[in-house]
Amino acid sequence: MRTVTRRQFLSTGAMGLLALKAQVIRPFAAAFDGPLAFQYWVLREPLGTDLDGTLKKMRGIGYDAIELCSPASYSRFVTFETTDPADLKRRVEDAGLRCSSSHFVGDEVLGDNVHSAIELAQTLGLKTIVISSANFNESEATLDQWKQFADEANASGEIVRDAGLQLGYHNHIIGPVIDGKPQYDHLMGLLDPELVKMQLQIAAIREGYDVVEYLRKYAGRFNSLHLSDFDPQTERGVPVGSGVVDWPGLFKAAQESEIDELGYIVEVGTEDVYEGVTESYEYLRQLKL
């Protein structure tokens, strides 16, 4: 199974990409049988209006867990049927699902706010607090901004660790290049690998970077992955298994890191919000590793 390298991705023409895609998504006979989670964000509309029904539907598809978005900070973006963390935890469990991580916006976790984030996480029964974004435009950030962010994240990570939890960071992009290397590589050198674990956004392949190679390059630094695929023909994210990601290679590389039990998290947005998560689940369940 061939990995999509950055050079291949950027230089291959349309016909070559179609051929590469055909190699990557050929059907397999055996199954990936690890627990699978889904991210709240892709189902935010039905979850905001019919929480119990949507959770039960996802459990019926076969998902084992949900990764939440913090009701304290994400309420500015989405509607929550309940923002009470104890009630939210109970309803997730009543649907037969588990939850070990949640996204928090940066300003909810950095500085003195980290103590409130820890309290919320403990009520939700989380293992990991994931910073979903920094407090600035990441695609235009300077190296000085990343240095300040890393200092604050490391400081919060120590407090989170002392509370018995793990701090994580979710990237949306790997580039752009700053001072000769992608910003993600700078950040990996700035963050303490014990205090801040990484949640790799597989959709970063859309930039032309080889996400499988990044898993290998920084083996041991990741504790979760956001799973989605990419179609270079439409330049859009697509369900897992219908794009150019080398999924067997990716899972093999992920074995070099201590991915959490519930750390394989599907995040695929489609017009029919259930289509992407259903197709992704079905593909992963028959994926030969």
Secondary structure as a PSIPRED ss2 file (coil, helix, strand):
# PSIPRED VFORMAT (PSIPRED V4.0)

   1 M C   1.000  0.000  0.000
   2 R C   1.000  0.000  0.000
   3 T C   1.000  0.000  0.000
   4 V C   1.000  0.000  0.000
   5 T C   1.000  0.000  0.000
   6 R H   0.000  1.000  0.000
   7 R H   0.000  1.000  0.000
   8 Q H   0.000  1.000  0.000
   9 F H   0.000  1.000  0.000
  10 L H   0.000  1.000  0.000
  11 S H   0.000  1.000  0.000
  12 T C   1.000  0.000  0.000
  13 G C   1.000  0.000  0.000
  14 A H   0.000  1.000  0.000
  15 M H   0.000  1.000  0.000
  16 G H   0.000  1.000  0.000
  17 L H   0.000  1.000  0.000
  18 L H   0.000  1.000  0.000
  19 A H   0.000  1.000  0.000
  20 L H   0.000  1.000  0.000
  21 K H   0.000  1.000  0.000
  22 A H   0.000  1.000  0.000
  23 Q H   0.000  1.000  0.000
  24 V H   0.000  1.000  0.000
  25 I C   1.000  0.000  0.000
  26 R C   1.000  0.000  0.000
  27 P C   1.000  0.000  0.000
  28 F C   1.000  0.000  0.000
  29 A C   1.000  0.000  0.000
  30 A C   1.000  0.000  0.000
  31 A C   1.000  0.000  0.000
  32 F C   1.000  0.000  0.000
  33 D C   1.000  0.000  0.000
  34 G C   1.000  0.000  0.000
  35 P C   1.000  0.000  0.000
  36 L C   1.000  0.000  0.000
  37 A E   0.000  0.000  1.000
  38 F E   0.000  0.000  1.000
  39 Q E   0.000  0.000  1.000
  40 Y H   0.000  1.000  0.000
  41 W H   0.000  1.000  0.000
  42 V H   0.000  1.000  0.000
  43 L H   0.000  1.000  0.000
  44 R H   0.000  1.000  0.000
  45 E H   0.000  1.000  0.000
  46 P H   0.000  1.000  0.000
  47 L H   0.000  1.000  0.000
  48 G H   0.000  1.000  0.000
  49 T H   0.000  1.000  0.000
  50 D C   1.000  0.000  0.000
  51 L H   0.000  1.000  0.000
  52 D H   0.000  1.000  0.000
  53 G H   0.000  1.000  0.000
  54 T H   0.000  1.000  0.000
  55 L H   0.000  1.000  0.000
  56 K H   0.000  1.000  0.000
  57 K H   0.000  1.000  0.000
  58 M H   0.000  1.000  0.000
  59 R H   0.000  1.000  0.000
  60 G H   0.000  1.000  0.000
  61 I H   0.000  1.000  0.000
  62 G C   1.000  0.000  0.000
  63 Y C   1.000  0.000  0.000
  64 D C   1.000  0.000  0.000
  65 A E   0.000  0.000  1.000
  66 I E   0.000  0.000  1.000
  67 E E   0.000  0.000  1.000
  68 L E   0.000  0.000  1.000
  69 C E   0.000  0.000  1.000
  70 S C   1.000  0.000  0.000
  71 P C   1.000  0.000  0.000
  72 A C   1.000  0.000  0.000
  73 S C   1.000  0.000  0.000
  74 Y H   0.000  1.000  0.000
  75 S H   0.000  1.000  0.000
  76 R H   0.000  1.000  0.000
  77 F C   1.000  0.000  0.000
  78 V C   1.000  0.000  0.000
  79 T C   1.000  0.000  0.000
  80 F C   1.000  0.000  0.000
  81 E C   1.000  0.000  0.000
  82 T C   1.000  0.000  0.000
  83 T C   1.000  0.000  0.000
  84 D C   1.000  0.000  0.000
  85 P H   0.000  1.000  0.000
  86 A H   0.000  1.000  0.000
  87 D H   0.000  1.000  0.000
  88 L H   0.000  1.000  0.000
  89 K H   0.000  1.000  0.000
  90 R H   0.000  1.000  0.000
  91 R H   0.000  1.000  0.000
  92 V H   0.000  1.000  0.000
  93 E H   0.000  1.000  0.000
  94 D H   0.000  1.000  0.000
  95 A C   1.000  0.000  0.000
  96 G C   1.000  0.000  0.000
  97 L C   1.000  0.000  0.000
  98 R E   0.000  0.000  1.000
  99 C C   1.000  0.000  0.000
 100 S C   1.000  0.000  0.000
 101 S E   0.000  0.000  1.000
 102 S E   0.000  0.000  1.000
 103 H E   0.000  0.000  1.000
 104 F E   0.000  0.000  1.000
 105 V C   1.000  0.000  0.000
 106 G H   0.000  1.000  0.000
 107 D H   0.000  1.000  0.000
 108 E H   0.000  1.000  0.000
 109 V H   0.000  1.000  0.000
 110 L C   1.000  0.000  0.000
 111 G H   0.000  1.000  0.000
 112 D H   0.000  1.000  0.000
 113 N H   0.000  1.000  0.000
 114 V H   0.000  1.000  0.000
 115 H H   0.000  1.000  0.000
 116 S H   0.000  1.000  0.000
 117 A H   0.000  1.000  0.000
 118 I H   0.000  1.000  0.000
 119 E H   0.000  1.000  0.000
 120 L H   0.000  1.000  0.000
 121 A H   0.000  1.000  0.000
 122 Q H   0.000  1.000  0.000
 123 T H   0.000  1.000  0.000
 124 L H   0.000  1.000  0.000
 125 G C   1.000  0.000  0.000
 126 L C   1.000  0.000  0.000
 127 K C   1.000  0.000  0.000
 128 T E   0.000  0.000  1.000
 129 I E   0.000  0.000  1.000
 130 V E   0.000  0.000  1.000
 131 I E   0.000  0.000  1.000
 132 S C   1.000  0.000  0.000
 133 S C   1.000  0.000  0.000
 134 A C   1.000  0.000  0.000
 135 N C   1.000  0.000  0.000
 136 F C   1.000  0.000  0.000
 137 N C   1.000  0.000  0.000
 138 E H   0.000  1.000  0.000
 139 S H   0.000  1.000  0.000
 140 E H   0.000  1.000  0.000
 141 A C   1.000  0.000  0.000
 142 T C   1.000  0.000  0.000
 143 L H   0.000  1.000  0.000
 144 D H   0.000  1.000  0.000
 145 Q H   0.000  1.000  0.000
 146 W H   0.000  1.000  0.000
 147 K H   0.000  1.000  0.000
 148 Q H   0.000  1.000  0.000
 149 F H   0.000  1.000  0.000
 150 A H   0.000  1.000  0.000
 151 D H   0.000  1.000  0.000
 152 E H   0.000  1.000  0.000
 153 A H   0.000  1.000  0.000
 154 N H   0.000  1.000  0.000
 155 A H   0.000  1.000  0.000
 156 S H   0.000  1.000  0.000
 157 G H   0.000  1.000  0.000
 158 E H   0.000  1.000  0.000
 159 I H   0.000  1.000  0.000
 160 V H   0.000  1.000  0.000
 161 R H   0.000  1.000  0.000
 162 D H   0.000  1.000  0.000
 163 A C   1.000  0.000  0.000
 164 G C   1.000  0.000  0.000
 165 L C   1.000  0.000  0.000
 166 Q E   0.000  0.000  1.000
 167 L E   0.000  0.000  1.000
 168 G E   0.000  0.000  1.000
 169 Y E   0.000  0.000  1.000
 170 H E   0.000  0.000  1.000
 171 N C   1.000  0.000  0.000
 172 H C   1.000  0.000  0.000
 173 I C   1.000  0.000  0.000
 174 I C   1.000  0.000  0.000
 175 G C   1.000  0.000  0.000
 176 P C   1.000  0.000  0.000
 177 V E   0.000  0.000  1.000
 178 I E   0.000  0.000  1.000
 179 D C   1.000  0.000  0.000
 180 G C   1.000  0.000  0.000
 181 K E   0.000  0.000  1.000
 182 P E   0.000  0.000  1.000
 183 Q H   0.000  1.000  0.000
 184 Y H   0.000  1.000  0.000
 185 D H   0.000  1.000  0.000
 186 H H   0.000  1.000  0.000
 187 L H   0.000  1.000  0.000
 188 M H   0.000  1.000  0.000
 189 G H   0.000  1.000  0.000
 190 L H   0.000  1.000  0.000
 191 L C   1.000  0.000  0.000
 192 D C   1.000  0.000  0.000
 193 P C   1.000  0.000  0.000
 194 E C   1.000  0.000  0.000
 195 L C   1.000  0.000  0.000
 196 V E   0.000  0.000  1.000
 197 K E   0.000  0.000  1.000
 198 M E   0.000  0.000  1.000
 199 Q E   0.000  0.000  1.000
 200 L E   0.000  0.000  1.000
 201 Q E   0.000  0.000  1.000
 202 I H   0.000  1.000  0.000
 203 A H   0.000  1.000  0.000
 204 A H   0.000  1.000  0.000
 205 I H   0.000  1.000  0.000
 206 R H   0.000  1.000  0.000
 207 E H   0.000  1.000  0.000
 208 G C   1.000  0.000  0.000
 209 Y C   1.000  0.000  0.000
 210 D C   1.000  0.000  0.000
 211 V H   0.000  1.000  0.000
 212 V H   0.000  1.000  0.000
 213 E H   0.000  1.000  0.000
 214 Y H   0.000  1.000  0.000
 215 L H   0.000  1.000  0.000
 216 R H   0.000  1.000  0.000
 217 K H   0.000  1.000  0.000
 218 Y C   1.000  0.000  0.000
 219 A C   1.000  0.000  0.000
 220 G C   1.000  0.000  0.000
 221 R C   1.000  0.000  0.000
 222 F E   0.000  0.000  1.000
 223 N E   0.000  0.000  1.000
 224 S E   0.000  0.000  1.000
 225 L E   0.000  0.000  1.000
 226 H E   0.000  0.000  1.000
 227 L E   0.000  0.000  1.000
 228 S C   1.000  0.000  0.000
 229 D E   0.000  0.000  1.000
 230 F E   0.000  0.000  1.000
 231 D E   0.000  0.000  1.000
 232 P C   1.000  0.000  0.000
 233 Q C   1.000  0.000  0.000
 234 T C   1.000  0.000  0.000
 235 E C   1.000  0.000  0.000
 236 R E   0.000  0.000  1.000
 237 G E   0.000  0.000  1.000
 238 V E   0.000  0.000  1.000
 239 P C   1.000  0.000  0.000
 240 V C   1.000  0.000  0.000
 241 G C   1.000  0.000  0.000
 242 S C   1.000  0.000  0.000
 243 G C   1.000  0.000  0.000
 244 V C   1.000  0.000  0.000
 245 V C   1.000  0.000  0.000
 246 D C   1.000  0.000  0.000
 247 W H   0.000  1.000  0.000
 248 P H   0.000  1.000  0.000
 249 G H   0.000  1.000  0.000
 250 L H   0.000  1.000  0.000
 251 F H   0.000  1.000  0.000
 252 K H   0.000  1.000  0.000
 253 A H   0.000  1.000  0.000
 254 A H   0.000  1.000  0.000
 255 Q C   1.000  0.000  0.000
 256 E C   1.000  0.000  0.000
 257 S C   1.000  0.000  0.000
 258 E C   1.000  0.000  0.000
 259 I C   1.000  0.000  0.000
 260 D C   1.000  0.000  0.000
 261 E C   1.000  0.000  0.000
 262 L C   1.000  0.000  0.000
 263 G C   1.000  0.000  0.000
 264 Y E   0.000  0.000  1.000
 265 I E   0.000  0.000  1.000
 266 V E   0.000  0.000  1.000
 267 E C   1.000  0.000  0.000
 268 V C   1.000  0.000  0.000
 269 G C   1.000  0.000  0.000
 270 T C   1.000  0.000  0.000
 271 E C   1.000  0.000  0.000
 272 D C   1.000  0.000  0.000
 273 V H   0.000  1.000  0.000
 274 Y H   0.000  1.000  0.000
 275 E H   0.000  1.000  0.000
 276 G H   0.000  1.000  0.000
 277 V H   0.000  1.000  0.000
 278 T H   0.000  1.000  0.000
 279 E H   0.000  1.000  0.000
 280 S H   0.000  1.000  0.000
 281 Y H   0.000  1.000  0.000
 282 E H   0.000  1.000  0.000
 283 Y H   0.000  1.000  0.000
 284 L H   0.000  1.000  0.000
 285 R H   0.000  1.000  0.000
 286 Q C   1.000  0.000  0.000
 287 L C   1.000  0.000  0.000
 288 K C   1.000  0.000  0.000
 289 L C   1.000  0.000  0.000
